[in-house]
Amino acid sequence: MLKYWLYGRLKYYRTIVVNEDAGTLHHFHFDRIRVFDVNSTHIAKDEGKTDQSRFHGGAQVYTRGNKVQSNFNDVLITNSTFENLSRTGFNFRSDWDDRAAYSKFGDSIGKGLTDNWIPNTNVVLRKNVFKNIAGNGLIVRVAKDALIEHNLFDSCGKIISGNAVFNFNTDNTIYQFNEAKNTIYNEGDTDARGIDSDYRTKKTIIQYNYLHNNQLGGVTATGGPGVGDNPINFNLGTIIRYNIIENNARQGAYFSGRVEGLQVYNNVFYADSNYKDVVVLKLNRWTVYPNGASFRNNIFYYNGSNPTYSFGSSTNVSFDHNIYYGVKPPVEFADKFPITEHPKFINAGTGKDGYRLKAGSPAIKSGVIGDNGNRDYYGNMLSKNAKPNIGIYDGDIKK
């Protein structure tokens, strides 16, 4: 089969790869490209239009049509830079995108829709930089088993409300070893966070990421506006584990809508004294509230004044074996085994290397056994049966 390579410098005009009723197209590799200074949204505004569509910007992979079941296989974006772009850095789009939470291809899903979901496969984004983006740096849509790793997202959402990166209508997306920082909050924005497991998604994993200095929170998951007249909206089984969520303004993590079976464990949530009135965890209504969220083995460490929680009418929320320092344990959903001692980090607030544990830390071998990713944030291997540390570090302890 043919393999398509694209590399070089692309300025002023976006790049778009289109599959229109062509079946499965294989092997599209973008390596060492630089896409920069594309200002499509600004042009629309200058012409007196208001167009904030996510389909403008740097590069797009688009499956369109309705005659032949179509998708892309083996889309690899590596070692590339997407900079000074408006509206979006890199974006995936597909017309083969309708499904409900538990439907199969060809099923009726209500509202006159039929399941026609044909996901892209073998999508990998690795070692890329997304910087100074008007809205979202990266959007991965209609994909199965996508891998997003070792990327830097810096200063996204500069003009238009947007999280640095999100997946939409996907199964088994994995984010790992990424850094998302400085996502910008403009007054009235609904999004300005690091990583977003968005709706119509199943089994997203967010692990080993460094999410810091974002202006509306570090991480989020949303299930969209419930079921009701919108059977295609859901977020099932998102896992958020072994991440550093540091010095994010306004919120630590935010979850809304039909989010079911969320697991948040072995993360560090930290903010220094400059971050006041932070809502550490916010579970919010979007037609419905989240259900079945679990928080265990996390460290919540807040030095600023008045950190709080907001759970609304969320249901079946549980807390188990978390450490709380500078913030009290939640009242609405009592922790089964709360710890309120100083976690004794090596040097918290000084970057991603500061969250190893000192001797005498109450986090050592104090966690509850559960699923894990086989390794901690720093690469130390984990046992399936031994009691883990609380937090992101499970290596040797130095005195």
C-alpha positions in Angstrom: 0.0 0.0 0.0 1.0 3.6 -0.5 2.4 5.6 2.3 1.9 9.3 2.3 4.5 11.6 3.9 4.2 15.3 4.5 7.1 17.3 5.9 8.4 20.9 5.7 7.0 24.4 6.5 3.4 25.4 5.8 2.5 29.1 6.3 -0.8 31.0 5.9 -2.8 28.2 4.4 -4.2 25.2 6.3 -3.5 21.6 5.3 -6.5 19.3 4.7 -6.5 15.6 3.9 -9.9 14.4 2.7 -11.4 10.9 2.3 -14.7 11.2 0.4 -16.5 7.8 0.0 -13.1 6.1 -0.7 -13.3 3.3 1.9 -10.3 2.9 4.2 -7.3 5.0 3.3 -4.0 3.9 4.8 -0.7 5.4 6.0 -0.8 9.2 6.3 2.4 10.3 8.1 3.1 13.9 9.1 6.7 14.2 10.3 8.8 17.3 11.2 6.4 19.7 9.7 5.8 23.3 10.9 2.4 24.8 10.4 2.3 28.4 11.5 0.6 31.9 11.1 -2.7 30.6 9.8 -5.3 33.2 10.8 -8.6 31.9 9.3 -10.8 32.9 12.2 -9.4 36.4 12.2 -10.1 36.8 8.5 -13.7 35.8 9.1 -14.0 38.4 11.8 -12.4 41.1 9.6 -15.1 40.4 7.0 -17.8 41.1 9.5 -18.6 37.4 10.2 -18.7 35.5 13.4 -17.2 32.1 12.7 -15.7 30.2 15.6 -15.9 26.8 13.9 -13.3 24.3 15.0 -12.8 23.3 11.4 -10.5 26.3 10.7 -6.8 26.4 11.5 -3.6 24.5 10.8 -4.3 20.9 9.6 -7.3 18.7 9.3 -8.0 15.0 8.5 -11.6 14.8 7.2 -13.7 11.8 6.3 -16.8 12.9 4.4 -19.6 11.5 2.4 -22.4 8.9 3.0 -22.2 6.3 0.2 -19.1 4.2 1.1 -18.2 3.3 4.6 -14.9 5.3 5.0 -12.2 6.0 7.5 -8.4 6.5 7.8 -6.0 3.9 9.1 -2.5 4.7 10.3 -2.4 8.4 10.8 0.9 9.4 12.4 1.8 12.9 13.4 5.3 13.2 14.9 8.0 15.8 15.8 6.0 18.6 14.4 5.1 22.2 15.5 1.7 23.9 15.2 2.1 27.5 16.2 0.2 30.8 16.0 -2.9 29.2 14.5 -6.5 30.2 14.5 -8.8 28.5 15.3 -7.5 25.0 15.8 -4.0 23.4 15.6 -4.7 19.9 14.3 -8.2 18.5 13.9 -10.0 15.3 12.9 -13.5 15.3 11.5 -15.8 12.5 10.1 -19.3 12.3 8.7 -19.5 8.7 9.9 -20.0 9.7 13.5 -23.5 8.8 14.8 -24.0 6.3 17.6 -25.5 5.9 21.1 -23.8 4.6 24.2 -24.5 1.0 23.5 -25.6 0.9 19.9 -24.1 -1.1 17.1 -23.7 -0.2 13.4 -27.1 -0.1 11.7 -29.1 0.3 14.9 -31.7 3.0 15.2 -30.6 5.4 17.9 -33.6 7.8 18.0 -34.3 11.3 16.6 -34.3 9.7 13.1 -30.6 8.7 13.4 -28.9 5.4 12.7 -25.6 4.2 14.1 -23.1 4.7 11.3 -19.9 5.0 13.4 -16.8 4.1 11.5 -13.8 5.1 13.6 -10.3 6.0 12.4 -7.7 3.5 13.5 -4.0 3.5 14.5 -4.0 7.3 15.1 -0.9 8.4 16.9 0.3 11.9 17.8 3.8 11.9 19.4 6.4 14.5 20.3 4.6 17.5 18.8 4.3 21.1 20.0 1.0 23.1 19.9 1.7 26.7 20.9 -0.2 30.0 20.7 -3.4 28.6 19.4 -6.6 30.8 19.3 -8.7 27.8 20.4 -8.0 24.1 20.8 -4.5 22.8 20.1 -5.7 19.3 19.1 -9.0 17.6 18.5 -9.2 13.8 18.0 -12.6 12.7 16.8 -14.2 9.4 15.7 -11.3 7.2 16.5 -10.6 3.9 18.2 -7.4 3.3 20.3 -5.9 6.7 19.5 -2.6 7.4 21.3 -1.6 10.9 22.3 1.8 11.0 24.0 4.9 13.2 24.7 3.3 16.3 23.3 3.5 19.9 24.6 0.4 22.2 24.6 1.3 25.7 25.5 -0.9 28.8 25.5 -4.0 27.5 23.8 -7.4 29.2 24.0 -5.9 32.6 23.4 -8.9 34.1 21.8 -11.7 31.6 21.7 -12.9 29.3 24.6 -11.1 26.0 24.3 -9.2 23.3 26.2 -5.7 22.5 25.1 -6.7 19.1 23.7 -9.8 17.0 23.7 -11.1 13.7 22.2 -14.7 13.4 21.0 -16.7 10.4 20.0 -13.8 8.0 20.5 -13.1 4.6 22.2 -10.0 3.8 24.2 -8.1 7.0 23.7 -4.9 7.2 25.7 -3.2 10.5 26.8 0.2 9.9 28.4 3.5 11.8 29.1 2.0 15.1 27.8 2.4 18.6 29.2 -0.4 21.1 29.0 0.2 24.5 30.4 -0.9 28.2 30.2 -4.3 27.5 28.6 -5.9 31.0 28.6 -9.2 32.0 30.2 -11.0 34.9 28.6 -13.9 36.3 30.5 -17.0 34.2 29.9 -15.1 31.1 28.6 -16.5 27.7 29.4 -13.2 25.9 28.5 -9.6 26.8 29.4 -8.2 23.5 30.8 -5.5 21.1 29.9 -6.8 17.7 28.8 -10.5 17.0 28.1 -12.2 13.6 27.8 -15.2 15.0 26.0 -18.6 13.4 25.3 -19.6 10.4 23.1 -16.4 8.7 24.5 -15.7 5.4 26.1 -12.8 4.2 28.2 -10.5 7.3 27.8 -7.3 7.0 29.9 -5.4 10.1 31.0 -2.2 9.1 32.7 1.4 10.4 33.5 0.6 13.9 32.3 1.9 17.3 33.7 -1.0 19.7 33.7 -0.1 23.1 35.2 -0.8 26.8 35.2 -4.0 26.5 33.1 -6.5 29.2 33.9 -9.7 27.2 34.3 -8.4 23.9 35.7 -6.1 21.0 34.9 -8.4 18.2 33.6 -12.0 17.6 32.7 -14.5 15.0 31.5 -17.9 15.7 30.2 -20.8 13.5 29.1 -22.7 16.2 27.3 -26.3 17.2 28.0 -27.6 13.8 29.2 -29.9 11.4 27.5 -33.5 12.7 27.1 -33.7 14.0 23.5 -30.0 13.4 23.1 -29.3 9.7 23.2 -25.9 10.1 21.5 -24.4 12.0 24.5 -22.4 10.0 27.1 -19.0 9.6 28.7 -18.4 6.1 29.9 -15.4 4.8 32.0 -12.9 7.6 31.8 -9.8 6.9 34.0 -7.5 9.7 35.2 -4.4 8.4 37.0 -0.9 9.3 38.0 -1.0 12.9 36.8 0.4 16.1 38.3 -2.3 18.7 38.4 -0.4 21.8 39.6 -1.2 25.5 40.1 -4.3 25.6 37.9 -6.6 28.5 38.6 -10.3 28.4 39.5 -10.6 24.6 39.5 -8.5 21.5 39.9 -10.8 19.1 37.9 -14.2 19.6 36.4 -16.8 16.9 35.4 -20.2 17.5 34.0 -23.2 15.9 32.2 -23.6 12.2 31.6 -20.3 11.0 33.0 -20.6 7.5 34.3 -18.0 5.3 36.0 -15.3 7.9 36.2 -12.2 6.8 38.1 -9.7 9.4 39.5 -6.8 7.8 41.4 -3.2 8.3 42.4 -3.0 11.9 41.2 -1.5 14.9 42.9 -3.6 18.1 43.0 -1.4 20.9 44.2 -1.6 24.7 44.3 0.6 27.3 46.0 -0.5 30.3 48.1 -1.1 32.4 45.0 -4.1 30.3 44.0 -7.1 31.3 46.1 -10.8 30.2 46.1 -10.0 27.2 43.9 -12.8 24.6 43.5 -10.7 21.5 43.9 -13.3 19.2 42.4 -16.4 20.5 40.6 -19.1 18.1 39.5 -21.7 20.0 37.5 -25.0 19.7 35.8 -25.4 19.6 32.0 -29.0 18.5 31.9 -27.9 15.6 34.2 -25.2 15.3 36.8 -22.3 12.8 36.8 -23.0 9.4 38.4 -20.6 6.9 39.9 -17.4 8.9 40.2 -14.7 7.4 42.3 -11.7 9.2 43.9 -9.0 7.2 45.6 -5.3 7.4 46.5 -5.1 11.1 45.5 -3.2 13.8 47.3 -5.0 17.2 47.5 -2.5 19.8 48.7 -3.7 23.5 48.6 -1.8 26.4 50.2 -4.1 29.1 49.0 -7.1 30.3 51.0 -10.6 28.9 50.8 -10.3 25.8 48.6 -13.7 24.1 48.2 -15.7 21.4 46.5 -18.8 21.5 44.4 -20.8 18.3 43.8 -24.3 19.6 43.1 -26.7 16.7 42.8 -24.2 14.2 41.6 -24.9 10.6 42.6 -22.9 7.6 43.9 -19.7 9.6 44.4 -17.1 7.8 46.5 -13.8 8.8 48.2 -11.3 6.3 49.6 -7.8 6.7 51.1 -7.0 10.2 49.9 -4.7 12.7 51.6 -6.0 16.2 52.2 -3.6 19.0 53.3 -4.7 22.6 53.3 -8.1 21.5 52.2 -10.6 19.6 54.3 -12.1 16.2 53.2 -15.4 16.6 51.5 -18.5 16.5 53.7 -21.2 15.5 51.2 -19.4 12.3 50.3 -17.3 11.1 53.2 -13.9 9.6 52.5 -13.7 6.0 53.8 -10.2 6.5 55.1 -9.1 10.2 55.0 -5.6 11.3 55.9 -5.0 14.9 56.9 -1.3 14.9 57.5 1.4 16.7 55.5 2.3 14.4 52.5 6.0 15.2 52.7 7.0 15.7 49.1 10.6 16.2 48.2 9.9 19.8 46.9 6.3 20.4 45.9 5.5 23.3 43.5 8.9 23.3 41.8 8.0 21.2 38.8 7.3 17.6 38.0 10.3 16.2 39.8 9.1 17.6 43.2 6.4 15.1 44.1 8.5 12.1 45.1 8.0 11.2 48.8 10.3 11.7 51.8 10.8 9.2 54.5 7.9 9.3 57.0 5.3 10.4 54.5 1.8 9.2 55.5 1.3 8.3 51.8 3.8 5.4 51.9 2.0 2.0 51.5 -1.3 3.7 52.6 -3.3 3.4 49.4 -6.1 1.1 48.6 -5.4 -1.7 46.1 -7.1 -1.3 42.8 -6.5 -1.1 39.1 -3.3 0.7 38.1 -1.3 1.4 35.0 1.6 -0.9 36.0 3.9 2.0 36.7 3.9 5.3 38.6 4.5 8.7 37.2 8.3 8.3 37.4 8.5 4.9 35.8 8.6 2.7 38.9 6.8 -0.6 38.3 3.7 -1.4 40.4 2.5 -4.6 41.8 -1.0 -5.7 41.3 -1.3 -7.1 44.8 0.8 -4.9 47.0 -0.6 -1.8 48.8 0.4 1.2 46.7 1.6 4.6 47.9 -0.9 7.4 47.7 0.0 9.9 45.0 2.1 9.5 41.9 5.4 8.1 43.4 5.9 4.4 44.3 9.7 4.2 44.2 12.5 4.0 46.8 12.3 6.4 49.7 15.4 8.3 50.7 16.0 9.6 54.1 
